[in-house]
Amino acid sequence: MAEQGLQFQTCISAEGELTLSLVNVDFPDPKEDEVLVRVEAAPINPSDLGLLFGPADITAATYGEIDGRPSVTAMVPEAMRRHIGARAGHAMPAGNEGAGVVIQAGSSDAAQQLMGKTVAVLGGAMYAQYRVLKVSQCLLMNEGVSAKQGASCFVNPLTALGMVETMRQEGHTALLHTAAASNLGQMLVKICLKDGVELVNVVRKQEHVDLLKGIGAVHALNSSDPGFMGDLVSALTATDATLGFDATGGGTLAGQILTAMEVAQNAKMGEFSRYGSTTYKQVYIYGGLDRSPTTLNRAFGMAWGLGGWLLTPFLQKIGQAGADALRQRVADEITTTFASQYTCEISLAEMLSQSHLEGYAKQATGEKYLVTPNA
């Protein structure tokens, strides 16, 4: 018999009104190669917020009820409504990843082997009490690992591993990361220490410098310090890092990084070139913490690149075998290298309370929320 439970849904009308609500839905029995998971934990990542809120002005949201359950409404500014596109009028579930216990399994051997086991999932629609998934979407947790420990098995761990793998594939030997005190940033520090990769970490507060130094980071720089550019050049000279991953996106930081890379590389050249260093320098933007335009000062020669980087295309690029190897490393190190810390655990209903929504919408470093749909 199909399970019935609550699912978080986000919908933007053709007129530009965003509605966030909880809906009671039927979760069908799993097919042959599927399982039904009782979702016990699902993190709220920055990558989830784009679907949750779209371009709506969440700072002017209205809090109410639909069918006796909490709801939130907010308007998309008129200038942004052309970005609504194909999602207009369609209620969509949300939540990229999570973990839970398999409570029903299809008839295949692979499905039956997961019965009663804790699995982590990257499958979307995880802000719900249940989720039907293909066996291939499930990552079996090792004995003794809880759903809360395994909830953030994919987005942050695989992104951090993907950064290091991209470095290797593209011929760089060290890398730089911004907004580096996040859960993802701390994982990257641990990966680089374990794998012998030199890493430059850029943060915005001294307390974040102290946090990273406390877990072993060698280079942790505060971009708010007056001497930041000099410190950045020194760190890039010491590490020879020519690849950067920027979570902020907007503003001048990407340009500052390329400029500092150019200064560090120029110092190693034996002769002057009006075209700058011949060493290729690359910065990938993978986040949007700063929504302002990206500003480049073009003080970094001609051998450089600025592009976007996303986890899903990267996993497709390395193929199933490569992705599986990374996934298994995450499963084996989920309580050490890839352990996540949460500042707040909330229910599905609490996702729609003003205090909690305003909290996780800020995307503040060190303030990570975990949703517990069946708590």
N, C-alpha and C positions, 0 to 999 in steps of 0.2 A: 504494500500500500504506500502511495506517495506521502512524503512528509510535508507538512505545512509549517511555514515559519515566516519571520519578518525579513525583509530585504530593503536596504537603503537604496533610494532611487533619486536621480537628479534629472530635471527636465527644464528645458528653456522653450517657451512658447514662441511662435512666429512674431509675436508683438514684443519679445525681448524680456519676458518675465521668467526668472529662474525660480523653480520650486524644488526644495529638498524635502523629502518625506520618507516615511516608513510604510511599506505596503506588505500585506499578508499575501504570500504567493505559494503555489504548490510546487514542490521539488519532486520531479518524477523518479520512479525507480531506475536504478542504473542499468544500462544495456550491458552486453556481454563483456566489453573491455572498459567498463566504467566503474566508478565507485561513488557512493554518497558520503560526503564528509560533513560531520558536525563541526562547524567552524568555532574554534575556541579563542583564536587571537589573530588580529590583522593590524599591521601598523599603518599609520597615516604618513606617507612619504610626500615630499614636495611634488613628485611626479603624479600623485593622485589628485592634487588640488586643481589642476587644469581641467580635468573632467568634472570634478565636484562643482566647481564654481563657474567654469567658463570665463567669459569676460565680464561677468556681472560685478557690480559694485557692492561687495559683501559688507563694506563698512556702513552701508545704509540699509542693512537687512531688516526685515520685520519678522518677529517670532510669533507663531500662533499654533493652531492645531488643525489637523485634517483627520476626520473619523476618530477623534479622541486621542490621536497620537501627535507628538510634536512635529512641527513643520517650520520651514524657513522660506521666505520669499525675498527676492532682491531683483532690481532692474539692471539690465544690460544697457549702458549708455548708448544713446542713439548712434553715435559715430562708430560704435563697435558692433552693431547688429549685423552688419554684412559678414562678420566672421562666424556667425552662428552656423551657417551652412546646413549640411544635411542632418544635423542633430535637432533642428527646430521641430518641436512638437513630439519628440520621441523620449519617453521615460527610459533612462539608462541606469543600470546598476553600476557600482563603482568599487574600487579596492583592488589594486594590482596583485597583492600577494597576501598570504596568511598561512595558518596551520590549524590542524584539527585531527579528529579521530575518525577513521573509516567505520561507519555503522551499517552500511550495506555494500555488497560487492556483486558485480556481475559474474557470469558463469565461467569466464576464462580463468586459467591458472594464475595469470599475473594479477588479476583483480582479487581473486580469492586469497592470495598470499598477503594482501594488504588489509584484510579484514581484522578490525580491532586495533590496527596499528596507528601510530601518530605519523602524519605526513605533512610536509610543507608543500605549498602550491603556488605557482605563478600562473594564474588563470583568469584574472579579472573577476569582478562581481563578488569579492570576498567580504564586503560589508553586509553580511547576511548570516542567518543562523545555520543555513545548510548550503551545500554547493555540490552539484553533480559534475564530475570531472573524468577525463580519460586517464587511464593508468599512467600514460606517458607524461602527464602533467604533474604527477606526484613524485616527490622526493622523500623516500623513506628515512625517517629519523633513526639514529642509532638508539639502542636500548638505554632508557633512563633520561632521554632528552624530551622535555615537555613541549607542548604546543607553543607556549609563550616564548621559550628559548628558540624555537624553530621558525617563528612567525616572520622574521626578517631574513629569510634564507636566500633571497634572490636579488632584489633590486640593489641594495647597498653592497653586499658581498660580491656579486657578479660584476657590478660596475667597477668596484675597486680592483678586482682581478683583471677585468677587461682593460683598465688603464695600463697596468703593468704589461699585459700581453700585447697591447697596441704599441707600447714603447719598444718591445722586442721586435715585433714584426716590421716596424718602420725604421729600424736601425738606430734608434737613440739608446743611450746608456744610463740615463737618469731622468727624473721628471719632477715637475712642480705641480702643486695642487692648492687651490684657493678654498676659502670657507672650510679650512682643514680641520677644525675642531669638532665637526659633526660626527655622528656615528660612522658614516662612510669614511670620513677623513681619518678617524682613529683606526679603523680597519686597515686602511691603506698604509698607515705608519707601521702597523704590526706585520703586514705582508712584506713590506720593503725591508724591515729589519730581519725577517726570517729568510728572505730570498737574497739578501745582500745587494739591494738596490738603493742607490742614494736618492733622497727625496728632500725637496724644499717645500715647506709648509707655510702658507700665507693665511693669517687670520686678522681680525680687526680689534681684538681686545687682549690686554696683557694676561688676563685670567686664562684665556685660551692658549696663549704661549706657554704658560705654566702647566696647563693640563697636558699639552702634547709633550713637553719636556719630561713630564712625570711618567709617561709611558715609553720613553726612550727616544723621542725625536731628536735628531742632531741639529737640524735647521728649522726653527720655528720663528717666523717674522711677523711683526705687528705692522700692518699697512697704515695704521694711524700714527705711528711714530714719525717725528720730523726727519729722521735719518733713514727712512725705509728704503729709498732707492739705492743708497750706498750699501746698505745691508743686503739688499737683494742682489746687487752686482757681485758682492763678495761671496754670497752663497752659491750663485750660479757659476762663478769662477771655480769655486772649490769642488763642486759636484759635476761640472760640465753638462748640466741639464739643458737640453734644447727642446724639450717637449713639456707643454703645460696643459692642465685641465682646469678650466675656470667655471665655477658654479654660479658666479654673479651675473655674467652675461653683459650687463649694461655698464655704462660709465667708462672710465679710462684705464681700468686695471689690466685688461688684456694688452693694451698698447704699452703700458708700463713694463709688463713682463717681456714682451718682444724687444723693447728698447734695452732693458737690462741684459737680456740674452745677447743682443748685438754688441753691447759694450764688453761683456765678458769674452765673447768670441774674437772681437777685434783686437783685444789685448794679446791674443795668442798668435795673431798673424805676423808674418815676418816682414811684410811690406804693405804700403798703403794702397787701398783700392777705393776709387770714388764711388763704386757700387756697394761698398760695405763688405762685410764678411761673406765668404762663399759657403759657410756652414749653414745648412738649412735649419730654420727655427719654426716650430709649429705650436700654436695654441688652439685647443679645442674648447668650445663653449658647450657645456653639457647641462647647464641649469639657467634659471632666470630669476635669481634673488633680487637683482636690480633690473627693473623694467624700463629704465631709460635707454636711449640710443647708445650703441657701442661706439666709442670715440677713439680713433687711432691718430697718433701724432706723426706717423710715418718717419720715425727716426731710427729705423732698423734695417737699412739697406734694402736689397732686393730679393734675398734668399729667405723667404718667410711664407707662412700660410696661416690663415685664420678660418676655422670651419666649425661645423657642428658635429657632436658625437652623441649617439644614443645606444643604449644597451642592446635592444632587439636587433637592429641591423648588424651590430658587431657579432652577436651570437650566430646570426645567419651566415655571416662571412666565414667564421671559423668552422662551421659545420657541426653536425650532431655529435660526432666523436669528441671534438674539442670542447663543445659545450658540456657534454656529460662529464668530462674530466674535471672541469671547473666546478660543476655542481657537486661532484663527489668530494672534492676538497672542502667545499663549504660544509657539507654534512659531517665530515670527519673533524672539522675544527669549529663547529658552531658554538661551542661553549668557551672557546679560547680566542683565536684570531678574529672570529666573526661574531663574537658576542655583542648583542645590542643592549643599550640601556634606555629605559623609558622613564619619563618624569611623571606620566599620568596614564592610568588605565580607565577607560570610559566604556559605557554600554552603547548600543545603537541609539537609544533615545538620547543619551547625553551628547552624542555627536551633534544634535540639533539644539542644544542649550546654548544660550548666548555666551556665557562665560567660557565654555569649552571650545565652541566654534571660533570665537575670536582668538583663543589661545593657539589652536593648531593652524589657523589661517596666517599667523605671523611668520611661520617657518623659522622661528628663532633657533639659533645654534644652542644645543644642549637642552632643548625642550621637545622631546619626541613623544607622541601619543600612541597608545596601543588600544585598539578597539577589541572588546571581549563580548561578542554577540550573544553568547549563551550563558554569560555570568549570572 
